[in-house]
Amino acid sequence: MSSPIPSTRPLRAACCVLIALGLLAAAYALALRVKAEASARAVEIVVDYHEAVALAGAEGVPLTRVLKEVKAAGATAVAVQEDTLNTLEAQGEITFGARPTVHYASAWAPQDQVFSIETPGNMDTLTFVYDGLKRGYPEANLHDQRPFRILVRGDRGEVADIGLGLSAGKVRFIRQNGLRVVARLRGSPALNATSLAASVEQVARILGQRGESWEMPVETAVAQPETQRGIVIFDGDTIPGYRALIPDLAVQLSQLGLVYGAVEFAKQKGDVALGTALGGQLVRVHSISREELATMMPAEAVGRFGLAVKDRNIRVLYVRIPPVVGTTSRIAGAATYLAAIKGEIQKGGFTVSETKQAHPFTRLHLPPVALAMLFAGAGAAFFLWIISVLPADWPRPWGTVGLIALVIGVVTAFALAFVNPDLGRMGFGIAAAVAFPLLALTGAYREMQRLTGAGDRRRWRAVRALLVTTAITVLGGLLIAAMLAEGRYLVKITQFVGVKLALAAPLLLFGLLLAADGLARAGESFAAWRARVTANLQGFFHQPLYLWGIIVAGAALVVVALMLARSGNDGGVGVSELELRVRALLDQTLVARPRTKEFLLGHPLFLLGMAAAMRNLRPLAMILLLGGAIGQVDVLNTFCHAHTPVLLSLLRVVNGLGLGVILGLIAILLLFPRQPAAVKTTVEA
């Protein structure tokens, strides 16, 4: 028989050292991240050009008045779409469609589909159309007959929807009214590398004009505030150039000082590829569609815009004007709406200014050594949890195997940090997301065992246990937040993979630990521990099924399923009207709204579990503690969303902890009086 080693203390010490080094690296990374998150506080409030035109028409006033009113209310920019043959025809600037009978190009066959484009005596418009078509359509299919017409060979429907570029006249007019221009580009189904470059260059040239031509240096970094010409948003469900030309598009945007505006929830094809090619140097855009806006009160929309900026690193708000504004003048109503949005944003400490344009975060990239320390700390935490559950005395070969496993983990951490950081973030991030809540909850389980039957009913012991448990969980969250300290993660181009696993795995493993009573006892040998755990699990799984057990298990599964479905900003399960009202109230009252699963469910159940243990109600205490685990995994999940500023996540956890303690103590007072009723009666008698 192998002789046992005295204890696993050397391995525990090694794990603690690695975790400490990881937390030091996390402090460095988080300092860089907080600085980067503070580097871009300017927010763009954008109104749509066509909506402004429609508003002017509906009110019977010049467009200039509408632009001046929205600017005074808080708008900083106007979104202008590329013109197409369809839009120019709708504006009465061209006519097109009839098949001409004369002046065919010599290379065209009589059976070719041909249509003409004509303008009512406007040579500049025809030149604009011809130049725009040349950029996005083969010139061999164009026949120039200016100043009379242009002949086009091809499908009329396809050509009519090609983006022709920005109108210099519209851009000049908007700027004369003190507003910036955000370009909305369409692209072309016939794009190639040359036509794509020409289209982007035309937009950059138009946006770069400040009364005279403004030339971007040939070699330039990705657009910064002092060098960027403007923001570009792509229309439709596909980014121009998807798939093959996305790298070329990224180079063009960067070199010409154009900033890509990634529309939140739009799910455009090529969005992730373009954002990745840009290294996360972009701005996020939030908008509320006309259809959704028609079902909302203006105050709801204002709050939603404010949350998008504060909670999700949104820096461009594409504001549609509500169809009903509750005033006699739609212009006045639109101005009131925009002013409310501006006020909501400024209340959060952000800037809305005609001189400070929204721009990307400063570049953020962790050194591989720091990333390796983060990975090693996460892996060591998972290993430490395993050691903390098992008996202190191992067979000597097991100690050797454990040491080898720890060394392999450290080597793997360094290798991935240098070779494949994203794979390391996924693997070691999941390890941290599982390990730290389990370490925290295992410690709480030990505290619950100490309190059971001890006769100590001081409520501060329960509160202290919750604070210590949450602090350990937060350390894991900060470790993950540090791993995600990179530009791509801050703007949600790349996300932490494993959010739902990080929610479910700790609950399942902790539930299994409770069912098996799997914590090793003082002085227990490994053989005795294994026999006891095996017997407990067999007894648990061989219990007869009762109706109440099925109901409780079903309810627990529903709660976990809902928690998983609702994780993330665009979860698959909606939010009730009552919860929306409560959220709005908390948003107005607190700087950072705490998560419902923490302060209303997890933390109170944790405190109730400790109170039940103090009264020697062990089975009830274990069930309540398992419910309290929901709060811990949710605390860690808060830090897995890198598009939320890390300081805001910390404040959200603190607020949730404060509310949870208050509600938990109230629940203890109601459900577990300090003195049993029978004892009170005796004393009174």
Secondary structure, DSSP 8 states (H G I E B T S, - for coil): ---B-S-SHHHHHHHHHHHHHHHHHHHHHHHHHHHHHTS--B-EEEEEHHHHHHHHHHHT--HHHHHHHHHHHT--EEEEE---HHHHHHTTS-EE----SS---TTS-TTS-EEEEE-SS-HHHHHHHHHHHHHHS-GGGEEEETTTEEEEES-HHHHTTS-----HHHHHHHHHTT-EEEEEE---TT--HHHHHHHHHHHHHHHH-SSS-----SS--S--TTT--EEEEE-SSB-TTTTTTHHHHHHHHHHTTEEEEEETT---BTHHHHHHHTTT-SEEEEE--HHHHTTS-HHHHHHHHHHHHHHH-EEEEEE---S--SSS-HHHHHHHHHHHHHHHHHHTT-B--SSS-----------HHHHHHHHHHHHHHHHHHHHHHS-S--BHHHHHHHHHHHHHHHHHHHHHHHH-HHHHHHHHHHHHHHHHHHHHHHHHHHHHHHHTTS----HHHHHHHHHHHHHHHHHHHHHHHHHT-SHHHHTTSS--TTHHHHHHHHHHHHHHHHHHT-S--TT--HHHHHHHHHHHHHHHHTS---HHHHHHHHHHHHHHHHHHHT-STT-SS---HHHHHHHHHHHHHSSS---HIIIIIIHHHHHHHHHHHHTT-HHHHHHHHHHHHHHHHHHHHHTT-TTS-HHHHHHHHHHHHHHHHHHHHHHHHHHS-SS-HHHHHHHH-
